[in-house]
């Protein structure tokens, strides 16, 4: 990794610092609201979910799409770095930004589930799967934004991935291996959980590595 690539990664963290910091705080505050009451739980859970999803969307839009729209990508690619270096910097820089919010939100959610008696520990596996799904979902957003060469395609990726969160929640929740123990006193780390988790990790790996094999080798990246 050359100096310019490292500078671009640091640039992503610096440019998005207030947005990322605000997202991390919002995710933690959402969990604190969720711990207040039943109504607070519903409000906090919705806010927590919205915060993490919105963070991924905004990083994808402002971190990648706007560079094309505002023609700053031409300047970046005029620096002494290859298209592969640029893709590496974008993937690592934006993923690092998202991880700050994701880790803060996931840790707060796990603390709520396993640290508060009013919340059954049985919901833990579902929350873990939801957290990992949102991480994989963001990797798909990055992958799609780096490959899409128009604003319309990037917007389509964002819309589809946002819809995917709701589809995931309504599909995974009713699975017998998840639903039967969700509101129980102990978490069930059964085969259903590990199968879904394995699929999520596979999507994460493919979405994160695909740009290095396709987008990074494209001659006309603009």
Secondary structure, DSSP 8 states (H G I E B T S, - for coil): --HHHHHHHHHHHHHTHHHHHHHHHHHHHHHHHHTT-HHHHHHHHHHHHHHHHHHHHHHHIIIIIHHHHTT-HHHHHTSS--HHHHHHHHHHHHHHHHHHHHHHHHHHHHHHHHH-TTS-GGGHHHHHHHHHHHHHHHHHHHHHHHH--SHHHHHHHHHHHHHHHHHHHHHHTTSHHHHHHHTSSS----HHHHHHHHHHHHHHHHHHHHHHHTGGG-S---
